[in-house]
Amino acid sequence: MQKLVEVLADKQALIAKSLALVLEKITTSLDQQDYFTIALSGGSTPKPLYEALSSQPLDWSKIHVFWGDERYVSPDHPDSNQRMARLAWLDRIPIPAANIHPMPTDEPDPHLAAQKYDDHLRQWFGVNSPDFPVFDLILLGMGDDGHTASLFPHTAALTVSDRCITVGEKDGNPRLTFTVPLINQARCVIFIAAGESKRPALHQIFSAYGDSFSYPSRLIHPPAGELYWLLDAAAGSSFV
Ligand SMILES: O=C(O)[C@H](O)[C@@H](O)[C@H](O)[C@H](O)COP(=O)(O)O
């Protein structure tokens, strides 16, 4: 695994660097293959990145967009990660509808929805259990508590090792999430984190010793892939 931590002067520089890196990954991959697979993070940090991507002259017919986690709400709910990405980016570009792969949130039981998306990923990538699909790029954020995707501290989702998708839980509310083994199969994982509030968790995550179940982002280290941590100075100035 190649790991790179870069601290940018401010949020604007962080988004500019994130955009440059995402574009680099897309263009170099499409030089070698016919399509590019990206899984999106939710939360607030990546929204300006998605807005910036909407003005990029890319061959969207070759790009397939998935989500790394989703709140278990309807696609038009204000908390929906799908809604955020569509408004900021996907509704603004000529991407084929078939290239957008939202997590289903219409099943009465979130576990059924998790299985549906798991099945969809395995079918689309042509990968059967026990192997895992290999994403070209997975974008991740990190919560103040060190969670990533919807892999929250001390939850059962952290230990799921035989599935691509499981049900996470925050404050009693279900969420669909990529599992740790799926994320760690990726060719490239990019964490994007900003703000002073991230510092305590980052100290725990970057320390040589720490509890991964208290700080789940510690669990993300793709053995055959690249791992980038892109931080603004408010979050990461003491790490480099
Ligand atoms: O659905 C979500 O909320 C995200 O996937 C989650 O993991 C997010 O990335 C972090 O909570 C950071 O959120 P911010 O970017 O808002 O700090």
The ligand as an ORCA input file, in Angstrom:
! r2SCAN-3c Opt
* xyz 0 1
  O     -23.054      9.826      4.937
  C     -22.158     10.473      5.475
  O     -22.343     11.389      6.288
  C     -20.733     10.258      5.070
  O     -20.487      9.292      4.249
  C     -19.875     10.308      6.307
  O     -18.988      9.255      6.471
  C     -19.125     11.623      6.184
  O     -18.147     11.480      5.151
  C     -18.470     12.020      7.457
  O     -19.448     12.046      8.477
  C     -17.828     13.411      7.328
  O     -18.841     14.333      7.074
  P     -18.460     15.867      6.754
  O     -17.815     15.876      5.412
  O     -19.802     16.579      6.751
  O     -17.531     16.329      7.850
*
